[in-house]
Amino acid sequence: MGFFSKIKEGLKKTRNAVIGQIDSMLKSFTKIDEELFEELEELLVMGDVGVSTAEKICDELRIRVKKDGIKDPAEINRLLEETVAEMLRGGEELELSSTPAIILVIGVNGVGKTTTIGKLANSLSKQGKRVILAAADTFRAAAIDQLQIWADRSGCEIIKQSEGSDPAAVVFDAISAAKARHADVIICDTAGRLHNKKHLMDELAKINRIIDRELPDSSKEKLLVLDATTGQNAVNQAEQFREATGITGIVLTKLDGTAKGGVVLAIKEGLGIPVKYVGVGEQIDDLQPFNADDFAKALFASTE
């Protein structure tokens, strides 16, 4: 099953809840007027697109309708799909051009961070890349053991120390191992304690200093894992982490379990952070590289 099929199935709840309502609303109008745009904006906000992004979408639609001389409300769906795809394009590809490249994976506990790392490691391994995992979430009980299970499943090496050890030391050991073994990618798990932001910032800053010192010219990705089911709360988390650490991309998990898929737009358009992967199921291959055009097409596919 390709990305489009998986994402279409994964967006089923969002499509039925949000796009179904938009379809019904458009069918109730015989002409395109300001009342239509106001109702559309309200439905987009209810779909967790975010207020400013909903306003921007409707402003873009007003321009397109006027420019193309569109009169039929049924045409709005097509314009919506095109506008959404355009907004989401850009920055989706992982930057892994150096050897080794390094991916720092960040996120609060419970969003599926360690599982995401395992699935990402599996995906990169299938592409022929040699992957080393760094178990730098050293404070959460069983986090190291959980990552070990994923390392075994995906056939990757893991660098770990005992629980409670210095996370930056684990990252240093992983970089040393990657250099010695000519690994292609290092994926680092990190602690997810957003409630203690100062401590988290200090810890991540220390890890970043080690990476900058040991791999000054390497490709670096900082991926924030977010739970799509939390809707606008995911946007708030993204904002806080962006301030604390700088983020190069988002991994949005549990997209198949929520009607809040519109949060993808709120993150990309509202915060300017590209979505790089989406989780659309429990299986090891259900973490999919994000494709803006397929996402928009799947979102606006027929709900019938």
Sequence and secondary structure as in RCSB ss.txt:
>XXXX:A:sequence
MGFFSKIKEGLKKTRNAVIGQIDSMLKSFTKIDEELFEELEELLVMGDVGVSTAEKICDELRIRVKKDGIKDPAE
INRLLEETVAEMLRGGEELELSSTPAIILVIGVNGVGKTTTIGKLANSLSKQGKRVILAAADTFRAAAIDQLQIW
ADRSGCEIIKQSEGSDPAAVVFDAISAAKARHADVIICDTAGRLHNKKHLMDELAKINRIIDRELPDSSKEKLLV
LDATTGQNAVNQAEQFREATGITGIVLTKLDGTAKGGVVLAIKEGLGIPVKYVGVGEQIDDLQPFNADDFAKALF
ASTE
>XXXX:A:secstr
  HHHHHHHHTHHHIIIIIHHHHHHHHT SS  HHHHHHHHHHHHHTTS HHHHHHHHHHHHHHHHHHT   GGG
HHHHHHHHHHHHH SS S    SSSEEEEEE  TTSSHHHHHHHHHHHHHHTT  EEEEE   SSTTHHHHHHHH
HHHHT EEE   TTS HHHHHHHHHHHHHHHT SEEEEE    GGGHHHHHHHHHHHHHHHHHH TTS EEEEEE
EEGGGTHHHHHHHHHHHHHH  SEEEEE GGG S TTHHHHHHHHH   EEEEE SSSTT EEE  HHHHHHHHT
S   
